Amino acid sequence: MAAPLSVPGVIADGSPKGLKGGALGLLSSVVIGVASTAPGYSLAATLGFIVVAVGLQSPVIMLLAFVPMYLIAVAYRELNAIDPDCGTGFKWVARAFGTRSGWLNGWVQILADVVVMANLAQIAGQYGFLLFGADGLAASTFWTTVAGVLWIAVMTYICYRGIEVSARFQQALLGVELLTLAVFAATALIKVYSGHGAAGSIHPSLSWFNPFDIPSFSALSEGILLAVFIYWGWDTAVSINEESADKTRTPGRAAVISTVLLLVTYVVISVAAQSYAGVGDKGIGLANPDNSGDVFAVLGDAVLGSALAKVLIIAVLSSAAASTQTTILPAARTALSMAAYKAAPDAMAQIHPRYKTPGFSTLLMGGVSIVFYVGLTLISGNVLADSIASLGLFIAFYLGVAGIACAWTFRDAVRSGARDAWVKVVMPLIGGVLLLAAMLKTGKDTFASDYGDTSFGGVGGVFLLGVGGLVLGVVLMVVWNALAPTYFTGRTFEPVGGEQPEVLTMVDEMPLARGEGALP
């Protein structure tokens, strides 16, 4: 066992990096965790494709896809309890497997956030125009890009102004979104049971929750791969741990609660939509390829009537806007943590003296997202679409590795009793393996030249963008190692940046990873 080393100093107010400790309670953390997943938009964009894959079994797919994400949420809860660092996987993976593994994990977290912000901004821009009946502008690449850039800029500014401002704004957006979805579900089911549903309407059935009715294993696999990533985003609740009232307990609880709330939301909405529209490939049927990209666009008029159809547009708009904002939060805080440990330039560790936010990192992440969004849009809308499709590779990688890191960190818990062994080792390990298996399956599928909207040299563009992002991370890591090797040798553990009065040194007695550069 390696000798114990001191961990970063802890400020008396609760945050070791200058963030505003104690600013968020459990409710605010749960709201941010749920909002980050963009449930309204995720359902609109994914449900149709799931129905195409598995037919009536879409509700059980929502249930099965929940399992690996719930297991990883448990892993995050356990890791946060012993090391509440806003870098989350960056710090925890470094603790378990060494600094290079941690650096790459942090890079992939940031990369995933930047990529998804481009998509969310585009959706927010498009639905903003649709809300006001400007269908022509909504169909214009130029104007949706302009609107998307403005959305990113506004949400970046809100994040810059303070975590409490962000939380209050999130409560309003998520409240509107969930209320709208609840009205939609209730209205759809009432119409079905009263005999006023669409031509293909069917009453809900428990058989929809039978996984053995799925026609094939390939259909099951396709459905789960489509659904598992719509649960992504709950980890934002953990990335704001250093700003939470009880940073060792609240963030982990919020992560687990968020995944459960998402499960309920996804199952209820999928049952309601499927009951009303049916699973046919004609008309408003969910399997109609003309509707698959946005099932709510068609169901809005049918379920709520033309007068209230815009309610669902508001749900998707608020969903995309809320998720744009909450995606900036973890990206900036991961960058802050990396800079605090000298794994990134010191400027990223700067804390705004008044707002107590990672000011430079927040503006940087917003700016990089705008450049990425505009750049790929100028190159090709198809390339932008494929970059979004590559997200699954990034998400599965960084969350899967974090799950395995949890199992390794707590490996001695197998001798501490059945509960500790199950919760701290077995569950995280299963979750990590499932997500990494999903990554490999997705990677294999995306390699085909006919997967996605682009291909180069007979290889799918989605695969090249996904692997290219990982390779770029390795290159940047090598460059930073050459320029500033202190992090990689494990010599800099005191965070930099922010005001650090009354530093209290703690000793961490956990076993470190063997090899050079393992963080305490």
Buried (B, 14 or more C-beta within 10 A) or exposed (E): EEEEBEBBBBBEBBBBBBBBBBBBBBEBBBBBBBBBBBBBBBBBBBBBBBBBBBBBBBBBBBBBBBBBBBBBBBBBBBBBBBBBBBBBBBBBBBBBBBBBBBBBBBBBBBBBBBBBBBBBBBBBBBBBBBBEEBEEBBEBEEBBBBBBBBBBBBBBBBBBBBBBBBBBBBBEBBEBBBBBBBBBBEBBBBBBEEEEBBEBBBEBEEEBBEBEEBEEEEBBBBBBBBBBBBBBBBBBBBBBBBBBBBBBBBBBBBBBBBBBBBBEBBBBBBBBBBBBBBBBBEBBBBBBEEBBEBBBBBBBBBBBEEEBBBBBBBBBBBBBBBBBBBBBBBBBBBBBBBBBBBBBBEEBBBBBEEBBBBBBBBBBBBEBBBEBBBEBBEEEBEBBBBBBBBBBBBBBBBBBBBBBBBBBBBBBBBEEEEEBBBBBBBBBBBBBBBBBBBBEBBBEBBBBBEBBBBBEEEBBBBBBBBBEBBEEBEEBBEEBBEEBBBBBEBEBBBBBBBEBEEEEEEEBEBBBBEEEBBBB
